[in-house]
Amino acid sequence: MSLQEATTPDSKTLNSVQDNKHSAQQKYSRKNPYPAELLKRVKLNAEGSAKETIHLEFKLEEAALTYEAGDSLAVLAHNADDVVQDIITLTKLNSSSLVKIKGESYTLLESLTSKLDITTLSLSVIKRYNELISDNQLEELLKPENKNDLQDYISGREIIDLLYEFPAEELSADALISIMRKLPSRLYSIASSPKAHPQEVHLTVGVVRYHTHGRERKGVCSTFLAERISKGSKAEVFVTTNKKFKLPVNNETPIIMVGPGTGIAPFRAFIEERKATNASGKNWLFFGDQHYSTDFLYQSEWQNYLNEGILTKLDVAFSRDQKEKIYVQNRMLDNSRELFAWLEKGAYFYVCGDATRMANDVDDALHYIIEKEGGLEQEDAKAYVKKLKDEKRYLRDVY
Ligand SMILES: Cc1cc2nc3c(=O)[nH]c(=O)nc-3n(C[C@H](O)[C@H](O)[C@H](O)COP(=O)(O)OP(=O)(O)OC[C@H]3O[C@@H](n4cnc5c(N)ncnc54)[C@H](O)[C@@H]3O)c2cc1C
């Protein structure tokens, strides 16, 4: 054994030391969030893109908040001032009236800005509101047999629409806030490795903006991160550990990562981690978005990792650069033989991003590849995938 081998802790020992440190230090939570200073915000899409994706870097004081590649960061956002103001104006309430939430007093303005979910319209919000205003039309809509009509009404609407379309003759500040739930935190897959960026945490955020029922809408947290905190100011955050989305303990194990759009975030963290730990395992990334020229998130970083040999293989799919749509699952199918060979060599298969369509399409492609390249019947391919899951080699972080 060489001197270096004798004195350097092996990666397993290192991991378990870090695990202990990690769990001991998770003292920050929703109730006790950490005020993280925004160091940097960069728009990742080029001019002309239909997308608005931002990269954010927050400062973490030494040992204050620890995380590992694969974890998520929860952010406690503030609502948009104009949405708060619209509600106050519409209800003709005084923004400095005092209201109580769980025994604590706040001004109405404070409570609507940072304590309550003032946007999400749901069955329970409508129910609670109708208990206050007793409107015949809402009464009808709330009947169980009108479930579909209620869903149609809710779709694309927010609390402001309900207040506008069914105005209360008189509503106290306490009554208004009684229809709202607590403002939930939003989770973001962490896009950095703490080994590559000590005392920092990075995020990749897709900013939600859309137009429905005559109003411009803004996703609460993504627009908070995009425009309502400035460099040098602080956002309240806490780490949520994700034990089910971690790199293999054995760093020689190859990994395949499928992360279109903001799904790229944890894979930036993974690659940084694999580089920082001199991991010898091969790394294959599938990335996709709308256009090569405007939406290739972190393009230069991937290029550098390829040149350095850290990234073994990069396959990209830009869905709108040609007539027929091409997605990450198409790139997987183009590379089916090699992908199957990697799985046979023990590769872990990771998927991150859109849960509604992408994750299912990727799952279908994976089954197809195993069936075709493994010469298996459909049922056997299913069993192969189940085994991957049982062995915790097929890991997903989808939302
Ligand atoms: C484990 C996990 C990891 C995540 N990681 C990331 C990440 O790395 N990056 C990232 O960007 N996001 C990530 N998310 C999603 C993130 O948590 C938020 O859900 C997202 O940023 C939207 O939050 P928001 O507050 O901006 O929007 P909200 O205020 O919550 O509004 C979003 C809602 O608006 C509605 N809506 C959106 N578009 C339309 C439309 N066109 N028409 C009608 N209604 C619409 C939908 O009801 C949608 O649910 C992750 C989620 C989870 C659970």
The ligand as a MOL file (V3000), in Angstrom:
LIG
                    3D

  0  0  0     0  0            999 V3000
M  V30 BEGIN CTAB
M  V30 COUNTS 53 58 0 0 0
M  V30 BEGIN ATOM
M  V30 1 C -38.6210 17.9300 -6.3150 0
M  V30 2 C -38.8620 19.1400 -7.1860 0
M  V30 3 C -37.8100 19.7150 -7.8550 0
M  V30 4 C -38.0220 20.8300 -8.6720 0
M  V30 5 N -36.9630 21.3810 -9.3150 0
M  V30 6 C -37.1390 22.4480 -10.1130 0
M  V30 7 C -36.0350 23.0440 -10.7930 0
M  V30 8 O -34.8800 22.6240 -10.6540 0
M  V30 9 N -36.2910 24.1020 -11.5790 0
M  V30 10 C -37.5500 24.6130 -11.7460 0
M  V30 11 O -37.7020 25.5890 -12.4770 0
M  V30 12 N -38.6070 24.0590 -11.1200 0
M  V30 13 C -38.4390 23.0220 -10.2930 0
M  V30 14 N -39.5010 22.4810 -9.6320 0
M  V30 15 C -40.8220 23.1440 -9.7730 0
M  V30 16 C -40.9170 24.2920 -8.7590 0
M  V30 17 O -40.9970 23.7630 -7.4410 0
M  V30 18 C -42.1690 25.1680 -8.9500 0
M  V30 19 O -43.3010 24.3490 -9.0250 0
M  V30 20 C -42.1090 26.0530 -10.1910 0
M  V30 21 O -41.0080 26.9510 -10.1090 0
M  V30 22 C -43.3990 26.8850 -10.3070 0
M  V30 23 O -43.5700 27.5770 -9.1150 0
M  V30 24 P -44.0950 29.0740 -9.0930 0
M  V30 25 O -44.3040 29.4390 -7.6760 0
M  V30 26 O -43.2550 29.9670 -9.9350 0
M  V30 27 O -45.4850 28.9480 -9.8480 0
M  V30 28 P -46.9460 28.8010 -9.1370 0
M  V30 29 O -47.3570 30.0870 -8.5490 0
M  V30 30 O -46.9130 27.6170 -8.2390 0
M  V30 31 O -47.7620 28.5530 -10.4230 0
M  V30 32 C -47.6130 27.3430 -11.1400 0
M  V30 33 C -49.0240 26.9080 -11.5290 0
M  V30 34 O -49.5160 27.8130 -12.5220 0
M  V30 35 C -50.3740 27.1200 -13.3890 0
M  V30 36 N -49.8950 27.3210 -14.7600 0
M  V30 37 C -48.6260 27.3390 -15.1900 0
M  V30 38 N -48.5750 27.5660 -16.5100 0
M  V30 39 C -49.8650 27.6930 -16.9100 0
M  V30 40 C -50.4730 27.9360 -18.1710 0
M  V30 41 N -49.7460 28.0890 -19.2640 0
M  V30 42 N -51.8200 27.9860 -18.1980 0
M  V30 43 C -52.5860 27.8420 -17.0940 0
M  V30 44 N -52.0510 27.6030 -15.8710 0
M  V30 45 C -50.7130 27.5270 -15.8070 0
M  V30 46 C -50.3490 25.6660 -13.0180 0
M  V30 47 O -51.4640 25.4300 -12.2140 0
M  V30 48 C -49.0850 25.5500 -12.1820 0
M  V30 49 O -49.1760 24.5390 -11.2220 0
M  V30 50 C -39.3220 21.3670 -8.8200 0
M  V30 51 C -40.3830 20.7810 -8.1340 0
M  V30 52 C -40.1700 19.6870 -7.3330 0
M  V30 53 C -41.3450 19.0810 -6.6220 0
M  V30 END ATOM
M  V30 BEGIN BOND
M  V30 1 1 1 2
M  V30 2 1 2 3
M  V30 3 2 2 52
M  V30 4 2 3 4
M  V30 5 1 4 5
M  V30 6 1 4 50
M  V30 7 2 5 6
M  V30 8 1 6 7
M  V30 9 1 6 13
M  V30 10 2 7 8
M  V30 11 1 7 9
M  V30 12 1 9 10
M  V30 13 2 10 11
M  V30 14 1 10 12
M  V30 15 2 12 13
M  V30 16 1 13 14
M  V30 17 1 14 15
M  V30 18 1 14 50
M  V30 19 1 15 16
M  V30 20 1 16 17
M  V30 21 1 16 18
M  V30 22 1 18 19
M  V30 23 1 18 20
M  V30 24 1 20 21
M  V30 25 1 20 22
M  V30 26 1 22 23
M  V30 27 1 23 24
M  V30 28 2 24 25
M  V30 29 1 24 26
M  V30 30 1 24 27
M  V30 31 1 27 28
M  V30 32 2 28 29
M  V30 33 1 28 30
M  V30 34 1 28 31
M  V30 35 1 31 32
M  V30 36 1 32 33
M  V30 37 1 33 34
M  V30 38 1 33 48
M  V30 39 1 34 35
M  V30 40 1 35 36
M  V30 41 1 35 46
M  V30 42 1 36 37
M  V30 43 1 36 45
M  V30 44 2 37 38
M  V30 45 1 38 39
M  V30 46 1 39 40
M  V30 47 2 39 45
M  V30 48 1 40 41
M  V30 49 2 40 42
M  V30 50 1 42 43
M  V30 51 2 43 44
M  V30 52 1 44 45
M  V30 53 1 46 47
M  V30 54 1 46 48
M  V30 55 1 48 49
M  V30 56 2 50 51
M  V30 57 1 51 52
M  V30 58 1 52 53
M  V30 END BOND
M  V30 END CTAB
M  END
